[in-house]
């Protein structure tokens, strides 16, 4: 019985049993045949999902990787990495300009659903970083859940690209110097940062709101860094028309707006200023 059922449902039959009566032929036409077609549809659908679709995604990913240049790499797609991707997208960075690297297939799938390029692999290996095209990246962000992994990733990235800015999160304060020695440009300690913000709340409820506004692309103002323009050379930092100048970086040293070097901007200075977001500027221009 099992044999005849299998041959009838999965194939056109081997002739062991053939419908003779009109009722049997009607049953075969309107019941068995649709079931047989349904089975084949499921089979081809599964084959497409497992083989064709997978192969196409691999080819598509390779094509995207070959064209990667001036992109942002995020190593680790946990809560911090996911938030970083969201903030970059809100800032106007194109999804194709973001590469996420993580060892979890589920996390990579979640990242790819947001339109970014995902690479499943261990970023402590040079081969994985080569796949992410770290040599041509414009920024690297490391947000793993282990400081030892962070150190290895930063070391590899710095070895492969001596100029790229590398930002990394740290779990333990005592590891900050180690990560900095590995080559990180910026180190963010979520615990210390949370402590700073909590302490600021003692001065009033608006201080933390202002800091959050500056850090987020959804706020009315944004804290940004840019190079001085030729038209601004020779003018004081306080005379900026694009925003409120806070600091300048000159030859590796930082000067505040109140210090003497900031009273005369020079070519090559890097300005840190508070500026209106694009949405706020457009809203003001229409009023």
Steps between C-alpha positions, in 0.01 A plus 500: 500500500785738591675421171194571289430822692856626449510422129161658443567824690862562405503376141268437213470137610661185369188336367457263793160647565308690235156656528242302308163635603384852427488576872861390547613707204318807633667448841840472336440815293364734768664368817816302435636718218466832693666339801781378274547850354493653848778264611715601203440871568618451858802307375605768250434776754721330754768436239496868403527612861781262588699508179415769245420779743801422718730493198362826366547672838861384511564632149327828584703539820828440313405761241422754772825426682708560188356849470542595866690823552476779758256286696444457874567162661328396821646197673233351724124529454375478855292771664775761457576408140133503408457844657807626314359382167169670575672827585713489184191444288327795668806713427450429131765234445388269220439137605738385226773700669476299823653156555411292807721210610380250759540130574125449549305409188178626659653840572638528149156418362350776716763746378449411133125558539586865568674523163862492621763253385548212743801271539480197724840428651752551778646850472810402697622329182662709228310310230169625639623857512628469145154384396360816660753707299645667808786639290260730315264580790453856625406401855504191721281441805565210737225407745548142610403356838860408592793736547755238392318459168486876464877527546568238233257658254647847553855365459412327173310798363779741589761271345304483175405869490729741682286809431140394559332641814413214737241540775455225758287431804660363816346294779764543771662836572842341554498383136468848352876555477547157346243569227652842439846346463351252253417793274153627591441866425197537726401287798150504643424356843122458528520459877702818554283689253185395683662612826583841353144548380352393833725745682394780264135449591580641844555840336159504338276300266595690184871424492461133408229588247741741335776237486260246348388761248860563396579130464197398295428577137131535592564805717475867415878546514793270442864494611718464192864512393628653177802665343529876490415661167720748315245775565524442876881515521611807699166537679432406863321178591222707654434658161370183331176537307433128466457440873647556844869416505618314809850376430766468235764236445833637378808282453362238735411746779151604611411865570172631640317803361627706796869432431725724295572259207124479435484874440665458159411197292773350284497275196492137607306564821223257585194663653257347747175696496135485593285535190135467415389174347389503137135464600523792742679718246241428232217574741656834594559595137131452413378726778 
